[in-house]
Amino acid sequence: MAEDKNIHISNDETSAKLASKLSNIALKEREKEVEEQAEKSGLSYINLDKFPISQDAIKVIPREQAESLQTICFLYTGEEMRLGSLNPNNPQVVNLSKELAEKHHSRVKIYLLSQNSFDIAFKIYEKIPTIITFEGVNITEEDLQKYEVKLKTFQDLQGLLSEISLTEMINLIVAAGLKFEASDIHIETEAESVKTRFRIDGMLHDIASMPKESIEKIGSRIKLLAGLKLNIGNKPQDGRFTIHLSKETVEVRVSIIPTAYGESIVMRLLKAAAVGLEFDSLGVKGKSFNDLKEEMDKPNGMIITTGPTGSGKTTTLYAILNKLNNPDTKIITLEDPIEYKLPGIVQSQVESADMEESNEETTGGIRTVNRSSRYTFARGLRAILRQDPDIVMVGEIRDLETAETAINAALTGHLMLSTLHTNSAAGAIPRLLAMGVQAFLLAPSLNAIVGQRLVRKLCPHCKIEDNTVDNKTMTTVMNSLNEIAPESGHKPNDLVNLKFYTSKGCEKCHGLGYKGRIGLYEIFTMSQKVEQMILSGTISKYELEKQAIKDGMITMLQDGLLKALDGVTSIEEVFREVKD
């Protein structure tokens, strides 16, 4: 019986696949017929299967009129408008095109569509009626106070989501993200449900679960807010929108990617008021701050921050710019994207590869991208240098062209700031050389390389002494701190008096035990010996780091242990982020 059942299932699957294949063949044949019909009639033809139709385009023609005339707008750029119709020669369609041309001051062109293309485009209207009047996420202080009363713990959000409407659902999720001080909100489609997760202080936490059928409407609302295409679900999209509160403005960056079960949506919450640009609040202090300040005060050269994604590199650069910003200094930045606005500084945003879609040129139904005209870091940096700046920040060194331009600028009287993805400060040098940078140019251009990580700070309301640190760990700590005993403030080998701290979790920190983050830093400055090593071809990260330590560099691990001894973070957090 089991074998018969398997055969039956196999036959059903084969029949379904065959039916699907025959249907696809029929659609292709019909498309070909319509294309031939357009050619014979002297009409333009378009196939809208997988064509990205924007919300601005589809809203040009009201749904009822589109259905009546069997005509839709599939492209609208302001100057250009493209209509698709099952009957382009219909006098009513021709009159509609004239009315739209006059109303929108656009050049209108009509294309012949197949029934399949029209049906694909018309389905977009189904997503619009419930969201067309929803022009923004309008969260007021009153909303936040209302939610704050009900949102004491993460579990409270789950209960509220089951009680409110879809419109309120997005407001609630975003408000909860702000309430719990999340940096990112993740909405992920799974096999049976839609999961909501918050990234708080760098760690992801499961927050709530919603019915799987809700993702289409939630996704459509978020796409509309972020200016994304509603009918695209099989390609990545990126956008942004703004939430205006009475005390601050929150920029929300939206990223959507297709997944096996639907779409994954990530909203990054960028609060300008939350950026602490003082070095003490970032965690740069003592010898590390003095070393960095000395290099910042130089009129030229390069300062590079390094670390993985999300380690606070850009925030450190903002802090440096904030410190150097004064009326007699011209500062220009080149960023992707501009995360926070800095008064008194000229900030320019490059066009990343993700923005290529907006560079599309549509000719005869064929979309092309003019990559040669993209505003890249390298092209933008060359333009910036013609603006006579004193200080330049380039968001990231990604290629040889950008690196060489930045280095030449550093050698010709500019102070250059940038970031690089390496695991340590010393690792930046072999990384740049591997890109193809010439050693004789790199050695004299570098002022300092900042290596950094972010660790969670212990909640001050529930912090307690940690009595679980074993002797092996304590010995490791002392071996590391013995090298910088004067800086640590503790006597060498004095294991008895060393205290570390942990936390038990409380209402103030939502039971997490941590609240906020602070940086761990190492400031790699150039010395004559390091320059000689670079010029002689000694580019081993380990040899360079060893020499930097001899020159007095405090490593990220040592910096973290000092912060743990001060009770700022736990020793567990330090070892989680930094491995010696």
C-alpha positions in Angstrom: 0.0 0.0 0.0 2.8 2.4 0.9 4.4 1.8 -2.5 1.1 2.5 -4.3 0.7 5.7 -2.3 4.2 6.9 -3.3 3.4 6.1 -6.9 0.2 8.1 -6.7 2.0 11.1 -5.2 4.7 10.9 -7.8 2.1 10.8 -10.6 0.3 13.8 -9.2 3.6 15.8 -9.0 4.5 14.8 -12.5 1.0 15.9 -13.8 1.3 19.2 -11.9 4.8 19.9 -13.4 3.6 19.0 -16.9 0.5 21.3 -16.5 2.7 24.1 -15.4 5.1 23.6 -18.2 2.3 23.6 -20.8 0.8 26.7 -19.3 4.2 28.5 -19.5 4.6 27.4 -23.2 1.1 28.8 -23.9 1.8 32.1 -22.3 5.1 32.5 -24.3 3.2 31.7 -27.5 0.5 34.2 -26.7 3.2 36.9 -25.9 4.8 36.2 -29.2 1.5 36.5 -31.0 0.9 39.9 -29.3 4.4 41.1 -30.2 3.9 40.1 -33.8 0.5 41.9 -33.8 2.1 45.1 -32.4 4.8 44.9 -35.1 2.2 44.5 -37.9 0.1 47.4 -36.5 3.1 49.7 -36.0 2.6 49.7 -32.2 5.1 49.5 -29.4 5.0 46.3 -27.4 6.0 45.5 -23.7 6.0 42.4 -21.6 5.3 43.3 -18.0 6.3 39.9 -16.5 8.8 40.8 -13.8 8.8 44.4 -14.8 9.3 46.7 -11.7 6.2 48.9 -11.6 6.5 51.7 -9.0 3.7 52.9 -6.8 3.9 56.3 -8.4 3.2 54.8 -11.8 0.3 52.5 -10.9 -1.5 55.4 -9.0 -1.5 57.6 -12.2 -4.7 55.9 -13.4 -7.5 55.1 -10.9 -8.4 51.4 -10.5 -11.9 51.7 -12.0 -10.7 53.6 -15.0 -7.8 51.1 -15.6 -10.2 48.2 -15.4 -12.8 49.9 -17.7 -10.2 50.9 -20.4 -8.0 47.9 -19.7 -5.1 50.3 -19.6 -2.5 50.8 -16.9 0.5 53.1 -16.3 3.6 51.0 -15.8 6.3 53.7 -15.9 6.3 57.3 -14.6 9.5 59.4 -14.1 7.9 62.8 -14.1 9.1 63.7 -17.6 8.2 60.3 -19.2 5.0 58.2 -18.8 4.4 54.8 -20.3 0.9 53.3 -20.6 0.1 49.7 -21.4 -3.2 48.8 -23.0 -5.0 45.8 -24.5 -6.4 48.2 -27.1 -4.0 51.2 -27.7 -6.1 52.4 -30.6 -9.3 52.8 -28.5 -10.3 56.5 -28.8 -10.9 56.6 -25.0 -7.3 55.4 -24.4 -5.9 58.0 -26.8 -7.9 60.7 -25.1 -6.7 59.5 -21.7 -3.1 59.7 -22.8 -3.6 63.3 -23.9 -5.3 64.2 -20.6 -2.4 62.7 -18.6 0.2 64.4 -20.8 -1.4 67.8 -20.1 -2.1 67.1 -16.4 1.4 65.7 -15.5 3.4 67.7 -18.2 4.9 64.4 -19.3 5.6 62.8 -22.7 3.2 59.8 -22.9 3.7 56.7 -25.0 1.2 53.8 -25.3 2.3 50.1 -25.6 0.3 47.0 -26.6 0.0 44.5 -23.7 -1.0 40.9 -23.6 -3.8 39.9 -21.2 -1.2 38.2 -19.0 0.8 41.4 -18.7 -2.3 43.4 -17.9 -3.4 40.9 -15.2 0.1 41.0 -13.6 0.0 44.8 -13.4 -3.6 45.1 -12.3 -3.0 42.9 -9.3 -1.0 45.7 -7.8 -4.2 47.6 -7.2 -5.3 44.9 -4.8 -2.5 46.0 -2.5 -3.3 49.7 -2.7 -6.8 50.4 -1.3 -5.9 49.6 2.3 -2.7 51.6 2.2 -3.2 54.5 -0.2 -4.1 57.0 2.5 -1.3 55.8 4.8 1.3 58.4 3.9 3.6 58.0 6.9 4.3 56.3 10.2 2.9 59.0 12.4 4.0 58.1 15.9 3.5 60.9 18.4 4.7 61.3 21.9 1.3 60.3 23.1 1.5 57.0 21.1 4.8 56.2 22.7 3.5 57.0 26.2 0.4 54.9 25.5 2.5 52.0 24.4 5.0 52.5 27.2 2.4 51.8 29.8 1.6 48.5 28.2 5.1 47.5 27.0 7.0 46.5 30.1 8.6 43.3 28.7 9.1 41.8 25.3 6.2 39.4 26.0 3.8 42.3 26.2 4.2 43.0 22.5 3.0 39.6 21.5 -0.3 40.1 23.3 -0.9 43.6 21.9 -0.2 42.5 18.3 -3.1 40.0 18.5 -5.5 42.8 19.6 -4.9 45.6 17.2 -5.5 46.4 13.5 -2.9 46.0 10.8 -2.5 49.8 10.6 -1.7 50.0 14.3 0.5 46.9 14.0 3.3 48.7 12.2 3.0 51.7 14.5 3.2 49.4 17.5 6.2 47.4 16.2 8.2 50.6 15.4 7.2 52.2 18.7 8.2 49.1 20.5 11.6 49.2 18.7 12.1 52.8 19.9 10.8 51.9 23.4 13.3 49.0 23.8 16.1 51.1 22.1 16.5 48.6 19.2 18.9 49.5 16.4 17.2 47.2 13.9 13.7 45.6 13.5 13.7 42.3 11.7 10.5 40.9 10.2 11.2 37.5 8.8 8.8 35.1 7.0 9.1 31.5 8.1 7.3 28.3 7.1 4.4 28.8 9.5 4.6 32.3 10.8 6.2 35.7 10.6 8.8 36.4 13.3 9.7 39.8 14.7 13.1 40.3 16.2 14.9 43.3 17.7 18.6 43.9 17.7 19.4 45.6 21.0 22.9 46.5 21.9 24.2 44.3 19.1 22.3 41.1 20.1 19.1 39.8 18.4 16.1 38.9 20.5 12.9 37.1 19.5 10.1 39.5 20.3 6.8 38.3 18.7 5.2 36.0 16.1 2.4 36.9 13.6 0.3 34.9 11.2 2.1 34.1 7.9 -0.7 35.7 5.8 0.0 39.1 7.4 3.4 39.5 5.7 2.0 40.5 2.3 0.0 43.5 3.8 2.8 44.4 6.2 5.4 44.2 3.4 3.2 46.4 1.1 2.8 49.1 3.7 6.5 49.2 4.5 7.3 49.3 0.7 4.9 52.2 0.2 6.5 54.1 3.1 10.0 53.5 1.8 9.2 54.3 -1.8 9.8 50.8 -3.0 8.1 48.9 -5.8 5.0 47.0 -4.6 5.0 44.3 -7.2 8.6 43.2 -6.8 9.0 40.2 -4.4 11.8 38.3 -6.0 14.6 40.9 -5.9 16.3 42.9 -3.1 15.1 46.5 -2.6 16.3 49.3 -0.4 14.6 52.5 0.7 14.0 54.8 3.7 11.4 56.9 5.4 11.4 59.4 8.3 9.5 59.4 11.6 9.0 62.9 13.0 8.7 63.0 16.8 8.4 66.2 18.9 11.9 65.8 20.4 13.8 64.1 17.6 13.7 62.7 14.0 14.2 59.0 13.4 15.5 58.0 10.0 14.4 54.4 9.1 16.5 52.6 6.5 14.6 49.6 4.9 16.1 46.5 3.4 14.0 43.8 1.8 15.2 40.5 0.3 13.4 37.5 -1.1 13.5 34.3 1.0 12.4 30.7 0.6 9.1 31.5 2.4 8.4 35.1 1.3 10.4 38.2 2.2 12.7 39.3 5.0 12.4 43.0 6.0 14.9 44.8 8.1 14.3 48.4 9.4 17.3 50.2 10.8 16.4 53.0 13.3 18.8 55.9 13.1 18.3 58.4 15.9 20.5 61.5 15.5 19.9 62.4 19.2 21.3 59.0 20.2 24.7 59.6 18.8 27.2 60.4 21.5 30.1 62.2 19.8 32.2 62.7 22.9 35.2 60.5 23.2 34.5 59.6 26.8 31.1 58.4 26.0 32.5 56.3 23.1 35.1 54.7 25.4 38.3 56.4 24.1 40.2 57.6 27.1 43.6 57.6 28.9 46.6 56.8 26.8 44.5 55.7 23.8 42.8 59.1 23.6 46.1 61.0 24.0 47.7 58.9 21.2 44.7 59.5 18.9 44.4 63.3 19.7 48.1 63.8 18.8 47.4 62.3 15.4 44.2 64.2 14.9 46.0 67.5 15.5 48.3 66.9 12.5 47.4 69.0 9.4 47.7 66.0 7.0 47.9 62.3 6.8 45.4 59.4 7.2 43.4 58.1 10.2 41.6 54.8 9.4 39.1 53.0 11.7 38.9 49.3 11.3 36.6 46.5 12.5 33.7 44.3 11.4 30.3 45.7 10.3 28.5 47.3 13.2 31.5 47.9 15.3 31.0 51.7 15.5 33.7 52.7 12.9 31.7 55.5 11.4 30.6 56.9 14.8 34.2 57.2 15.8 34.9 59.1 12.6 32.0 61.4 13.4 33.5 62.0 16.9 36.8 63.0 15.3 35.1 65.3 12.9 33.0 66.9 15.7 36.2 67.5 17.6 38.0 69.1 14.6 34.9 71.1 13.4 35.5 74.8 13.7 34.6 77.9 11.5 38.1 78.1 9.9 38.2 74.5 8.8 36.6 73.1 5.6 35.3 69.6 6.2 33.7 67.5 3.5 32.4 63.9 3.8 31.6 61.2 1.3 29.2 58.6 2.7 27.0 55.7 1.8 24.6 56.6 3.2 24.6 59.8 5.3 23.5 58.4 8.6 23.6 61.5 10.8 23.6 65.2 9.8 26.5 67.2 11.3 26.1 71.0 11.4 29.0 73.0 9.8 30.1 70.0 7.7 29.5 69.4 4.0 28.1 65.9 3.6 27.8 64.1 0.2 26.2 60.7 -0.5 27.6 58.4 -3.1 25.5 56.2 -5.3 26.1 52.6 -4.3 25.6 49.5 -6.4 22.3 49.0 -4.6 21.0 52.2 -6.2 21.8 51.1 -9.7 18.1 50.5 -10.4 17.4 54.2 -10.2 20.0 54.7 -12.9 18.1 52.5 -15.3 17.4 53.8 -18.8 14.4 52.2 -20.5 14.5 52.1 -24.3 12.1 50.0 -26.3 11.3 47.9 -23.2 14.9 47.1 -22.5 16.4 48.4 -19.2 20.1 49.2 -19.0 22.3 50.7 -16.3 24.9 53.3 -17.0 27.5 52.3 -14.5 30.1 54.6 -15.9 28.2 57.6 -14.6 27.7 56.3 -11.0 28.8 58.7 -8.2 31.2 56.3 -6.5 33.7 56.8 -3.7 36.6 57.2 -6.1 34.8 59.6 -8.4 33.3 61.6 -5.5 36.7 61.8 -3.8 38.3 63.3 -6.9 35.5 65.9 -7.1 35.8 66.7 -3.4 39.5 67.5 -3.6 38.6 70.2 -6.2 36.5 71.9 -3.4 39.6 72.9 -1.4 38.9 71.0 1.8 41.1 70.8 4.9 39.7 67.6 6.2 38.0 64.8 4.1 36.1 61.7 5.4 35.5 58.9 2.9 33.0 56.4 4.3 34.9 53.3 3.2 38.0 52.3 1.2 36.7 49.6 -1.0 39.1 49.5 -3.9 42.6 50.5 -5.2 41.3 53.6 -7.0 39.8 55.0 -3.8 42.8 54.0 -1.7 45.3 55.6 -4.0 43.3 58.9 -4.3 43.0 59.1 -0.5 46.7 58.4 0.1 47.8 61.0 -2.5 45.4 63.5 -0.8 46.9 62.7 2.6 50.4 63.3 1.2 49.4 66.7 -0.3 48.2 68.5 2.7 44.8 67.0 3.6 43.7 65.1 6.7 42.0 62.0 5.4 39.6 59.9 7.5 38.2 56.6 6.4 37.2 53.0 7.4 38.4 49.6 6.4 37.1 46.1 7.1 39.8 44.3 9.0 39.8 42.4 12.3 42.6 44.5 13.9 44.4 47.8 13.5 47.6 46.1 12.4 45.6 44.1 9.7 44.9 47.3 7.8 48.4 47.6 6.5 48.6 44.2 4.7 45.0 44.7 3.5 45.9 48.0 1.8 49.1 46.5 0.3 47.1 43.5 -0.9 44.8 46.0 -2.8 47.9 47.2 -4.7 48.9 50.3 -2.8 52.6 51.1 -3.1 54.5 50.7 0.2 56.6 53.8 -0.4 53.3 55.8 -0.5 51.5 54.1 2.3 54.2 54.3 5.0 54.5 58.2 5.1 50.7 58.8 4.6 49.4 56.9 7.7 49.0 58.7 11.0 47.0 56.2 13.0 44.8 53.1 12.6 42.0 52.6 15.1 40.9 49.0 15.8 37.6 48.7 17.6 34.8 46.5 18.8 31.6 47.3 20.7 30.6 45.6 24.0 27.5 45.9 26.0 27.6 48.0 29.2 26.3 46.5 32.5 23.0 47.8 33.7 23.9 50.2 36.6 20.7 49.3 38.4 21.3 45.6 38.7 25.1 45.3 38.6 26.6 42.9 41.1 30.1 41.6 41.8 31.0 38.5 39.7 32.2 35.7 42.0 32.4 33.1 39.2 35.7 34.2 37.6 38.0 31.2 38.0 41.8 31.4 38.7 42.7 30.4 35.1 40.8 33.4 33.7 42.2 35.6 36.4 45.7 34.5 35.5 45.1 35.3 31.9 43.8 38.7 32.9 46.9 39.5 34.9 49.3 38.3 32.3 47.7 40.7 29.8 47.5 43.6 32.3 51.1 43.2 33.6 52.3 44.8 30.3 50.4 48.0 31.1 50.3 47.9 34.9 50.6 51.7 35.4 47.7 52.3 33.1 45.5 49.6 34.8 45.9 51.2 38.3 46.4 47.7 39.8 49.6 46.2 41.2 51.0 43.3 39.2 50.0 39.8 40.5 47.6 41.2 43.0 44.8 38.7 42.2 43.0 39.1 45.5 42.0 42.8 45.0 40.8 42.4 41.5 37.0 42.6 41.1 34.8 42.0 38.1 31.1 42.5 37.8 28.0 41.0 36.2 24.3 41.7 36.4 21.1 39.8 37.1 18.6 41.8 34.9 15.9 44.2 36.0 12.9 46.2 34.7 15.2 49.1 33.7 17.2 46.9 31.3 14.2 44.7 30.3 15.7 41.7 32.0 18.8 41.7 29.8 21.4 42.8 32.4 22.9 45.2 29.9 22.0 48.7 28.7 23.9 50.6 26.0 27.3 49.8 24.5 30.8 51.2 24.7 33.8 50.8 22.4 37.0 48.8 23.0 39.9 50.4 21.2 43.5 50.0 20.1 45.3 53.0 18.6 48.1 51.9 16.2 50.3 54.9 15.5 53.2 55.0 13.1 56.7 54.9 14.4 60.0 54.9 12.6 60.4 51.2 13.1 56.9 50.4 11.7 57.6 52.6 8.7 60.9 50.7 8.1 59.0 47.3 8.4 56.5 48.4 5.7 59.2 49.7 3.3 61.2 46.5 3.8 58.3 44.3 2.9 57.6 43.0 6.4 53.8 43.1 6.2 52.9 40.3 8.6 50.0 41.5 10.8 51.5 39.7 13.8 54.9 41.3 13.4 53.4 44.7 12.9 51.2 44.3 16.0 54.1 43.0 18.1 56.1 46.1 17.2 53.1 48.4 18.0 52.8 46.8 21.4 56.5 47.4 22.0 55.9 51.0 21.0 53.3 51.3 23.7 50.0 50.4 22.0 47.2 49.2 24.4 45.4 46.3 22.6 41.6 46.0 22.4 41.7 43.1 24.9 43.7 45.1 27.4 41.3 48.1 26.9 38.4 45.8 27.5 39.9 44.3 30.7 40.5 47.8 32.0 36.8 48.6 31.4 35.7 45.3 33.1 37.8 46.2 36.1 36.1 49.6 36.2 32.7 47.8 36.3 31.7 49.2 32.9 31.2 45.8 31.3 31.6 42.2 32.2 34.7 40.1 31.6 32.4 37.7 29.7 31.5 40.4 27.2 35.1 41.3 26.7 36.2 37.8 25.8 33.1 37.3 23.6 34.1 40.2 21.4 37.9 40.0 21.6 40.0 36.9 21.3 43.7 37.4 22.1 
